[in-house]
Amino acid sequence: MGLSDMNLQVLRLKAQGLRMKEILYEIKRDNPKTVDNHMQRIRKALGTRNDMETIQRAAKLGLLQEDSLHAHQIGPQLYDALRLR
């Protein structure tokens, strides 16, 4: 698929429901375009159109492991995506 570790980290943080500033803090960056660029690469790789569809497809492909996240870290987007499996 060609996704980098950073792409996957951003995707997982997004799936947890973190906001832009929180994701930037976690990945130790300060430019909001960084998150947008990673999500754009992920959408292109997965053939999706928006973040919700991307998270759902990633969950179905096993890119987001439910058991690798603590229960309190699972955002509503990931929860819904995992229910659709």
N, C-alpha and C positions, 0 to 999 in steps of 0.2 A: 504494500500500500504506500510505502514511502513516507510514513509519518515519523517525525523525530520524537525523541523523548520529551522535548519541550512542548511539541504539539499536543502530545498525550497528556502532559501535566496540565496545560491550559484547558484542554477539553474536560478533564476530570474535575478541575476546580469550577469550571462553568457549570458542569452537571450538578455539583454540590450546591449551586445557587449563589455562589460568591459574586459580588459586584465587581465592576471593572477595577476600582481602586484596591479592593481586597486581593484580586488576582495579581495585580501588579506588585503588591507588597509580597505575596507568596513567591513570585518568580524573580523578585529583586530587580524589577525594571521600573521605569518611571514614565514611559511614553505610552499613552492609551492606544496608539496605533499598533503597538506590539501585539496586544491581545486580538485586535481586529485582524491583523495579518495572519496570526496563527489559526484563527477560526476560519479565515478565508481558505487557507491551505487545506485544512481538514475538510471543509465543505467540498472543495474540488476533488480531494482524494476519495471521499465517500459518495460523491455525486448527489449532494443534498443542497437544498435552497436556503435553509434558515437554521438557527441554532437548535430549535426544538427537534426538527427532523434529524439534524446531525447527531444529537444526543441519543435519540431513539435508535438510529441506525448503528451507532457505535455500541450501544448496549446489546443490540441483537447480534453484533459481530464479536462480542466478548471483549471489546476494548475497555469497557468499564466493568470491573469485577465487583459485584455487590459485596462479597465477603472481604474485599481488600479495603473497604471503607467502613468506618465506624458508623453505627446506626445514626448518630446525631449529625453525621456529615452528609447523609443522603438528602439532597434537595428534592423538591417536588417534581422537577423535570426528570431526574434520574429515577425516582420512584415510579412515575408513570411509565417511563420507557421500559423499566424492568418488568412491570406488570404485563406489558404487551408481548413478552417473549413467548 
